[in-house]
Amino acid sequence: MSSTNLTEAKYNMKSVWSLSFNASLGNFILGYNMGVFTSCQPCVSATLEWGSNKDIYIMFMAAILSLGAMFGSMCSGTIARRYGRRKALMITDMLIIIGCGITIIPYTPGFAIGRIVTGFAVGIYTCVVPIYIRETAPVEVAGKVGGLVQLQITSGIVISYCLALALPTNDYDSDPLNYLWMALFGFQSLFAVLQFFILLTIFRRDTPQWLVEKGRYDEALVSLKDIYNDNEADTVFKRLKSNNKRSVVEVDRQSLIKGDEEPSYGEIIKCQNGLSKMVRLGILISLFQQFSGINAILSFSTTIFNSIGGTTFMSRVYTCVVGIVNMASTLGIFPLVERTGRKKLTLIGGVGMTVCLFLMGFFYDIGKDLGHAPPIICILAFIVFYEGSIGPICWIYSGEILASRAMSVCMFLNWLWTFIVILTFSPLVTLITMPGAFFVYAGVNLLGFFYFYFDMVETKGLDKGQIWTLLVKKQNL
């Protein structure tokens, strides 16, 4: 029997992709939220009458989504552990619907509250979706399927950019299309309703690993049989039970005494019981992902393209091109992540992003006589390297190495880094100019390359129990 037929006999890839795609709709909503405000800023400002304080409000409203997401990600571990991964997603869908309803009220405090509520929700998505996919997908395809997380984020971004092309580019106070931004902010709620309905009616069981952790063995076996054939489901079930017991003993002895199956928040923060390597990797891969410069480019892409040269409409077109390249580049990760491995892709991307950012700074200022094309090409090349490396790998890798509590801590910090990057980008440009900001981010990416070269552990082809054991054995602090 060929390897392909053997794989097809062991598990149903159609079921794996369907479960994972539905879960990753949460990341589509996340990406949509990241992109929708970028091109709507003049319209929102005019409707809410921000006037001369427009720049301050825009910076604050762009950053406040990350602020809400920080707290959402911190609560996600508790929600996912107590109610399960499936119900956590359903709770988050309801929060998105509520947040959208508040956001479209034409009142500045309401807009801010709506951004915080939707931010809180997407913070939960960032933690729960990778864990759900990792605990659902077979080990052999977990990395490939995990690429859906970043693909959906980039899809949400590009859809928000393209829809914003219908918005006016001037006469915001008199053009009736100006109020179209409200429909754009409400659009994401349709995907929350869709995911909620599918989880309610079709995918009605939680992940096998969560069910095993809760001692609900019969339900776990049934959940496994939704994906695997009977014999393979029995094999995976036995492995999950064994890994659950072994990971408790090897990774977290204090939790075993308490009858808990994973480290407490205190143990994670203090890096006790051999957790230092795991926590360090989880925190730093999030830090280097966000300080790569990607969120500065995506959140202020229209502003950046305006400063390079062009009308408001053309800046939106360039922003759409960025979004399309962003999404298309993510497709390349699917075949590469299992073939090449997480570490090698991260290192290649780190070098590529460093070079692109340095050239962006050079062409923006010193090489400006060459026209607009070189810096725009460098931005697009940067995005290709980002989406082929640390962009999706951060989510894949975090879902592989971290338990739900550790995931919530690291995603809290991920959103904290995002908040800092968005809040400081404009002051940084004012202080050291746009090229200077690009050079700073280039330095961060170079530093990240050396860190991952020496400290990152390859997880290709390993299940979570094997990964935890490997990290404990390799921990050196």
SULTA-V137335 format. One record per backbone hydrogen bond with DSSP energy under -0.5 kcal/mol. NH is the residue of the N-H (numbers start at 1). CO is the residue of the C=O. If there is no record, write none. Layout:
BEGIN
NH_CO ; NH_CO
END
This chain:
BEGIN
6_2 ; 7_3 ; 8_4 ; 9_5 ; 10_6 ; 11_7 ; 12_227 ; 13_11 ; 16_12 ; 17_13 ; 18_14 ; 19_15 ; 20_16 ; 21_17 ; 22_18 ; 23_19 ; 24_20 ; 25_21 ; 25_22 ; 26_23 ; 27_24 ; 28_24 ; 29_25 ; 30_26 ; 31_27 ; 32_28 ; 33_29 ; 34_30 ; 35_31 ; 36_32 ; 37_33 ; 38_35 ; 39_35 ; 40_36 ; 41_37 ; 44_40 ; 45_41 ; 46_42 ; 47_43 ; 48_44 ; 49_46 ; 50_45 ; 53_50 ; 54_51 ; 57_53 ; 58_54 ; 59_55 ; 60_56 ; 61_57 ; 62_58 ; 63_59 ; 64_60 ; 65_61 ; 66_63 ; 67_63 ; 68_64 ; 69_65 ; 70_66 ; 71_67 ; 72_68 ; 73_69 ; 74_70 ; 75_71 ; 76_72 ; 77_73 ; 79_75 ; 80_76 ; 81_77 ; 82_78 ; 83_79 ; 84_80 ; 88_84 ; 89_85 ; 90_86 ; 91_87 ; 92_88 ; 93_89 ; 94_90 ; 95_91 ; 96_92 ; 97_93 ; 98_94 ; 99_95 ; 100_96 ; 101_97 ; 102_98 ; 103_99 ; 104_100 ; 105_102 ; 106_104 ; 107_105 ; 111_107 ; 112_108 ; 113_109 ; 114_110 ; 115_111 ; 116_112 ; 117_113 ; 118_114 ; 119_115 ; 120_116 ; 121_117 ; 122_118 ; 123_119 ; 124_120 ; 124_121 ; 125_121 ; 126_122 ; 127_123 ; 127_124 ; 128_124 ; 129_125 ; 131_127 ; 132_128 ; 133_129 ; 134_130 ; 135_131 ; 136_132 ; 136_133 ; 137_133 ; 141_138 ; 142_138 ; 142_139 ; 145_141 ; 146_142 ; 147_143 ; 147_144 ; 148_145 ; 149_146 ; 151_147 ; 152_148 ; 153_149 ; 154_150 ; 155_151 ; 156_152 ; 157_153 ; 158_154 ; 159_155 ; 160_156 ; 161_157 ; 162_158 ; 163_159 ; 164_160 ; 165_162 ; 166_163 ; 167_164 ; 174_171 ; 175_171 ; 176_174 ; 178_175 ; 179_176 ; 180_177 ; 181_178 ; 182_179 ; 183_179 ; 184_180 ; 185_181 ; 186_182 ; 187_183 ; 188_184 ; 189_186 ; 190_187 ; 191_188 ; 192_188 ; 193_189 ; 194_190 ; 195_191 ; 196_192 ; 197_193 ; 198_194 ; 199_195 ; 200_196 ; 201_197 ; 202_198 ; 203_198 ; 204_202 ; 209_135 ; 211_207 ; 212_208 ; 213_209 ; 214_210 ; 215_212 ; 216_211 ; 217_215 ; 220_216 ; 221_217 ; 222_218 ; 223_219 ; 224_220 ; 225_221 ; 226_222 ; 226_223 ; 227_224 ; 228_224 ; 229_10 ; 233_229 ; 234_230 ; 235_231 ; 236_232 ; 237_233 ; 238_234 ; 239_235 ; 240_236 ; 241_237 ; 242_238 ; 243_239 ; 244_240 ; 245_241 ; 246_242 ; 247_243 ; 248_244 ; 249_245 ; 250_246 ; 251_247 ; 252_247 ; 252_248 ; 256_252 ; 257_253 ; 258_254 ; 259_255 ; 259_256 ; 260_255 ; 268_264 ; 269_265 ; 270_266 ; 271_267 ; 271_268 ; 272_267 ; 275_272 ; 279_275 ; 280_276 ; 281_277 ; 282_278 ; 283_279 ; 284_280 ; 285_281 ; 286_282 ; 287_283 ; 288_284 ; 289_285 ; 290_286 ; 291_287 ; 292_289 ; 293_290 ; 295_290 ; 297_293 ; 298_294 ; 299_295 ; 300_296 ; 301_298 ; 304_300 ; 305_301 ; 306_302 ; 307_303 ; 308_304 ; 309_305 ; 315_311 ; 316_312 ; 317_313 ; 318_314 ; 319_315 ; 320_316 ; 321_317 ; 322_318 ; 323_319 ; 324_320 ; 325_321 ; 326_322 ; 327_323 ; 328_324 ; 329_325 ; 330_326 ; 331_327 ; 331_328 ; 332_328 ; 332_329 ; 333_330 ; 334_331 ; 336_332 ; 337_333 ; 338_334 ; 339_335 ; 340_336 ; 341_336 ; 341_337 ; 345_341 ; 346_342 ; 347_343 ; 348_344 ; 349_345 ; 350_346 ; 351_347 ; 352_348 ; 353_349 ; 354_350 ; 355_351 ; 356_352 ; 357_353 ; 358_354 ; 359_355 ; 360_356 ; 361_357 ; 362_358 ; 363_359 ; 364_360 ; 365_361 ; 366_362 ; 367_362 ; 368_365 ; 370_367 ; 371_368 ; 376_372 ; 377_373 ; 378_374 ; 379_375 ; 380_376 ; 381_377 ; 382_378 ; 383_379 ; 384_380 ; 385_381 ; 386_382 ; 387_383 ; 388_384 ; 389_386 ; 391_386 ; 393_389 ; 394_390 ; 395_391 ; 396_392 ; 397_393 ; 398_394 ; 399_395 ; 400_396 ; 401_397 ; 402_398 ; 407_403 ; 408_404 ; 409_405 ; 410_406 ; 411_407 ; 412_408 ; 413_409 ; 414_410 ; 415_411 ; 416_412 ; 417_413 ; 418_414 ; 419_415 ; 420_416 ; 421_417 ; 422_418 ; 423_419 ; 424_420 ; 425_421 ; 426_422 ; 428_424 ; 429_425 ; 430_426 ; 431_427 ; 432_428 ; 433_429 ; 436_432 ; 437_433 ; 438_434 ; 439_435 ; 440_436 ; 441_437 ; 442_438 ; 443_439 ; 444_440 ; 445_441 ; 446_442 ; 447_443 ; 448_444 ; 449_445 ; 450_446 ; 451_447 ; 452_448 ; 453_449 ; 454_450 ; 455_451 ; 456_452 ; 462_459 ; 467_463 ; 468_464 ; 469_465 ; 470_466 ; 471_467 ; 472_468 ; 473_469 ; 474_470 ; 475_471
END
